[in-house]
Every structure is written in structure tokens, then in C-alpha cells.
């Protein structure tokens, strides 16, 4: 069967044909490699899954494993905790000071907002909850609002979805938007860093 299937594939893509022995030789090397790789991955993942099921919270009890079975290379390391977002007196990218709007947050911290709201409502919520004046709003890499743009007044009354999708049909898989907000702390020149 494997030889016939290979000959069919060779005809489809114009490869050189192989005899039955060569086909079995190639398959004889590939199948054990796939089996050993799969067994190794499943073993490592299940070991870590058992730790999670036991409720182990200590990050250093877990392992990160990198392996290359072809070269017999194995690297076992400890995962790092994500860095805590802090402000800087001088941020080179911003050109001035930055302040973390919410203390002790990491890159994994998310602010979840349910439902649809206009840009004006979002700006009021961020101002009320975090004392931040919103200057720019991004969805992914797309800037959908800038306080300094000419369209700022007209965009404020539209929902975030209206501005981002701008007439295009929203697909079923597009249930959430990841929004990044840049702003500044009230009564300060420092730029606010908000989780997104």
C-alpha cells in the first residue's frame, strides 16, 4: 500500500519513482521517529499537567523543556515570572517619564470590559477608574483614535467596533478586541502605562 501510494504521489508532483524496498526503508525510519517524538512530548506535557492538577503554585516547580531528538539535545529550564510593569523616569521610546497606572501589573494582566461602548464612554471609564486621560487607542496595530486628530470629535460618538471594522462585516470568530490605550496621568506630564 505505502509503495503504491508513493508512486501515486510521485506522479502528482513529478518526483522520481522508488522501488518497494526503498519506500519501506524510508517509512521504516520516519514512523519510529514520529512515535518517539510524540511519546517524548506527551510524557513531558503530562508531567507538567499533573503538577498543575495538584494545584502547585510555585513557578519554580515547573519546567520548560526544549529538545531536538535528532541531535540528542535536551534543555530543561525554569520558567520566569513575567516582569512587573513599573514606571521610568526617562523612557527612551516616549522621551519622558512613564508611570504604571495600576501598580503591580504584568504583561499578563488584562482589564476586561464587557459589552459595547462608544469611545467617549471608554475614555470616561478609564478616567474614572484609573485617573488616566486617554490620548490614543489602538486595536492590534491599528490606531483607531487619537485625541489630536481632526476626526477625534466625530469618532468619540461612535462605538469601538464601528471605528475598527468601519463597515466591514464582523466575523463570528471576532468576539473580542484587544485594545491598547496610551494616555497620561491627570495633573502630571508622565505617560500612563495600562495593561492591554
C-alpha positions as CSV (number, residue, x, y, z in Angstrom):
1,X,0.0,0.0,0.0
2,X,2.7,2.5,1.0
3,X,4.6,1.8,-2.2
4,X,1.5,2.3,-4.4
5,X,0.6,5.5,-2.5
6,X,4.2,6.8,-3.0
7,X,4.0,6.1,-6.7
8,X,0.7,8.0,-7.0
9,X,2.3,10.9,-5.1
10,X,5.3,10.8,-7.4
11,X,3.1,11.0,-10.4
12,X,1.2,14.0,-9.0
13,X,4.3,16.1,-8.2
14,X,6.8,14.7,-10.8
15,X,9.2,13.1,-8.3
16,X,11.4,10.1,-9.2
17,X,9.8,6.7,-8.5
18,X,11.2,4.4,-5.9
19,X,11.2,0.7,-5.5
20,X,9.2,-1.1,-2.8
21,X,12.3,-1.7,-0.7
22,X,13.4,2.0,-0.7
23,X,9.8,3.0,0.2
24,X,9.8,0.6,3.1
25,X,13.2,1.8,4.2
26,X,12.1,5.5,4.2
27,X,8.9,4.7,6.0
28,X,10.8,2.5,8.4
29,X,12.9,5.5,9.5
30,X,10.0,8.0,9.6
31,X,7.5,6.1,11.7
32,X,9.8,5.3,14.7
33,X,10.9,9.0,14.7
34,X,7.3,10.2,14.8
35,X,6.5,7.7,17.5
36,X,9.4,8.6,19.8
37,X,8.9,12.3,19.3
38,X,5.2,12.0,20.2
39,X,5.9,9.8,23.2
40,X,8.6,12.3,24.5
41,X,6.3,15.3,24.1
42,X,3.3,13.6,25.7
43,X,5.5,12.5,28.6
44,X,6.8,16.0,29.3
45,X,3.4,17.6,28.9
46,X,1.7,15.1,31.2
47,X,4.3,15.5,33.9
48,X,3.7,19.3,33.9
49,X,-0.1,18.8,33.7
50,X,0.0,16.5,36.8
51,X,1.7,19.4,38.7
52,X,-1.0,21.8,37.6
53,X,-3.7,19.3,38.6
54,X,-2.2,19.0,42.1
55,X,-2.5,22.8,42.5
56,X,1.2,23.6,42.7
57,X,1.5,27.4,42.6
58,X,5.3,27.7,42.9
59,X,6.5,28.6,39.5
60,X,10.0,27.0,40.1
61,X,8.4,23.6,40.5
62,X,7.5,23.6,36.8
63,X,10.0,23.1,33.9
64,X,10.3,24.4,30.4
65,X,11.8,21.7,28.1
66,X,13.4,22.3,24.7
67,X,14.6,19.2,22.8
68,X,15.9,18.0,19.5
69,X,15.8,14.2,19.3
70,X,17.7,14.1,16.0
71,X,20.8,15.6,17.7
72,X,20.1,14.2,21.2
73,X,19.9,17.8,22.6
74,X,17.8,18.4,25.7
75,X,17.5,21.7,27.6
76,X,15.5,21.8,30.8
77,X,14.9,25.3,32.3
78,X,12.8,27.0,34.9
79,X,10.1,29.5,33.7
80,X,10.4,33.1,34.7
81,X,7.7,35.1,36.3
82,X,6.7,38.0,34.0
83,X,8.3,41.3,34.8
84,X,6.2,43.8,36.8
85,X,5.4,46.9,34.9
86,X,6.9,49.9,36.5
87,X,7.3,53.5,35.5
88,X,10.6,55.0,34.3
89,X,12.0,58.4,35.0
90,X,13.1,58.6,31.3
91,X,11.6,56.2,28.8
92,X,13.7,56.4,25.6
93,X,10.7,55.5,23.3
94,X,8.4,58.1,24.9
95,X,11.0,60.7,25.5
96,X,9.8,61.4,29.1
97,X,8.7,59.8,32.3
98,X,6.2,56.9,32.5
99,X,4.0,55.7,35.3
100,X,2.2,52.4,35.8
101,X,-1.5,53.4,36.1
102,X,-2.2,50.2,38.0
103,X,0.5,49.1,40.4
104,X,1.9,45.5,40.4
105,X,0.7,44.5,37.0
106,X,2.5,42.3,34.4
107,X,2.2,41.8,30.7
108,X,-0.3,39.0,31.5
109,X,-2.6,41.4,33.4
110,X,-5.8,42.3,31.5
111,X,-8.6,44.8,32.0
112,X,-11.8,43.2,30.8
113,X,-14.6,45.4,29.7
114,X,-17.9,43.7,28.8
115,X,-20.3,45.0,26.2
116,X,-20.2,47.7,23.5
117,X,-19.4,51.3,24.3
118,X,-18.5,54.4,22.5
119,X,-15.0,55.9,22.6
120,X,-16.3,58.7,24.8
121,X,-17.7,56.2,27.3
122,X,-14.4,54.2,27.3
123,X,-12.5,57.4,27.9
124,X,-14.7,58.3,30.8
125,X,-14.4,54.8,32.3
126,X,-10.6,54.9,32.1
127,X,-10.5,58.4,33.5
128,X,-12.8,57.4,36.4
129,X,-11.3,54.0,37.3
130,X,-7.6,54.8,36.7
131,X,-7.2,58.6,36.7
132,X,-5.8,58.5,33.1
133,X,-6.5,60.9,30.3
134,X,-6.8,58.8,27.1
135,X,-4.7,60.2,24.2
136,X,-4.5,57.2,21.8
137,X,-6.5,54.0,21.4
138,X,-5.1,51.0,19.4
139,X,-6.7,47.7,18.4
140,X,-3.8,45.4,17.4
141,X,-1.5,47.6,15.3
142,X,-4.3,49.9,14.1
143,X,-4.7,53.3,15.7
144,X,-8.5,53.9,15.9
145,X,-8.4,57.1,17.9
146,X,-6.1,59.9,18.6
147,X,-7.1,62.9,20.7
148,X,-5.1,65.2,18.5
149,X,-6.5,64.1,15.1
150,X,-9.0,66.1,13.1
151,X,-11.6,63.2,13.2
152,X,-11.4,63.0,17.1
153,X,-14.8,64.7,17.6
154,X,-16.7,62.6,15.2
155,X,-15.1,59.3,16.3
156,X,-15.9,60.0,20.0
157,X,-19.6,59.3,19.5
158,X,-19.0,56.0,17.6
159,X,-18.6,52.6,19.2
160,X,-15.1,51.0,19.0
161,X,-16.5,48.3,16.7
162,X,-17.9,50.9,14.3
163,X,-14.5,52.7,14.1
164,X,-12.4,49.5,13.9
165,X,-14.5,47.5,11.5
166,X,-15.7,50.6,9.6
167,X,-18.5,49.0,7.6
168,X,-16.9,45.6,7.2
169,X,-18.9,42.6,8.4
170,X,-17.9,41.3,11.8
171,X,-17.0,37.6,11.5
172,X,-18.2,35.0,14.1
173,X,-14.7,34.4,15.4
174,X,-14.1,38.1,16.1
175,X,-15.8,38.1,19.6
176,X,-13.2,40.1,21.5
177,X,-10.9,43.1,20.7
178,X,-7.6,43.6,22.4
179,X,-7.3,47.4,23.0
180,X,-4.2,49.2,23.9
181,X,-4.6,52.6,25.5
182,X,-2.0,55.4,25.7
183,X,-2.6,58.3,27.9
184,X,-1.3,60.5,30.7
185,X,-1.9,60.7,34.4
186,X,-4.0,63.6,35.4
187,X,-2.1,66.6,36.8
188,X,1.2,65.1,35.6
189,X,3.4,65.1,32.5
190,X,4.1,61.3,32.9
191,X,2.7,58.9,30.3
192,X,0.4,56.2,31.7
193,X,1.1,52.5,31.1
194,X,-2.1,50.5,31.1
195,X,-2.3,46.7,30.7
196,X,-4.0,45.7,27.4
